[in-house]
Amino acid sequence: MLGDLTPSEFLREYWHKKPLLIRSAFPGFKGLLSPEALVELSCMEETQSRLVTCDNGTWSLENGPFEKKDFRRLPKFWTLLVQGVNHFVVEGERLLMQFDFVPRARLDDLMVSFAPDGCGVGPHFDSYDVFLLQGMGKRKWQISANQDQDLIPDAPLRILSRFEPTEEWVLEPGDMLYLPPKYAHNGIAIGDSMTYSIGFRAPSYQELATQFLVHLQDHIEIDGMYEDPDLEKQDHPAQIGKGMLQKISGILKRISWDDGEVERFIGVYLSEPKPHLFFDPPDRPVSKKKFLDTMEKDGIHLDLKSQMFFTQDNVFINGEILAFGNLDRLFLMSLADNRESDPEKTDAQTGALLYQWYKDGYIGTGRLFRE
């Protein structure tokens, strides 16, 4: 799917550096959804969807969930975008697994967009890497390395006020365009068109720092109480004195962390489900013996919404952390890598953990992703 490039060559020469057009990256690919099925998804409570319209030069943005009647009276220029399609469509997850040459910890989700002839969301840039895979129809993509990032004032979208394309191509079903972060681009539908966007998460330094401080709030312990036995009378009672400032500064400097704390934070942070996602435990869970017998016969799979990662010492699933300890490390690593397991037996401790995950709705029995 990378043309004549190996994954290592692509990462070395293109990733985060320059665009790449790949003709017939997925030969025979016509898409995973019909426009009608995408509309159905946009009406679901758990999906994140957006409807972008432009009427007489005025851009508008409406967030879902929608109702079918919302699509009956639309201006001529409109686009529907649905995030996280891989959480609801198994073929979407299978598609994302084709991009496992990039660590899954960097992967965000699969967004699918539908646009009628001549429509799009305007020239813009993303702050993350993205693969744009053409499904149904055709789409003309214009791109530019222009660093002018001025936006149209008061528009609900981050649409560039000035955009001068330096290259353009028409993508047909199965063609794919890779763009590094902040590369300006503009997609224009040719006929009814659907694009599958494989996006990668790139949190800002500010977000990482803020979330890490939230993590520390729940994990640090600093003994002692504020004391000032050397207190002296001040000329101004309302003044926060230098001595108090120095004491508190010294207390705060006792806050510290090591690489292990960063490891635990990032595993929990990256595997935490997005706020709008919820897991559905089985209505009538089978017994642990029945579950383990079925796993040994048919294997198991992660729920489409589950995120599972691991480090040297820990395994993370949906914001939870467990030390490998005496657990079956190889089994859990394989489950995280492949999002499913072959039919096999594991030890009693790991089996008990998997059964709890099954009751939580994190995993199901049977293989789901490898055809």
Buried (B, 14 or more C-beta within 10 A) or exposed (E): BBEEBEBEEBBEEBBEEEBBBBEBBBEEBEBBBEBEBBBBBBBBEBBBBBBBBBEEEEBBEEEBBBEEEBBEEEEEBBBBBBBBBBBBBEBBBBBBBEBEEBEBBBBBBBBBBBBBEEBBBBBBBBEBBBBBBBBBBBBBBBBBEBEEEEBBEEBEBBBBEEBEBEEEBEBBBBBBBBBBEEBBBBBBBBEBBBBBBBBBEBBEEEEEEEBBEEBBEEEEEEEEEEEEEEEEEEEEEEEEBEEBEEBEEEEEEEEEBEEEBEBBBBBBBBBBBBEEBEEEEEEEBBEBEEBBBBBBEBBBBBBBBBBBBBBEBBBBBBEBBEEBEEBBBEBBBBBBBBBBBEEEEBEEEBBBBBBEBBBBBBBBBEBBBEE
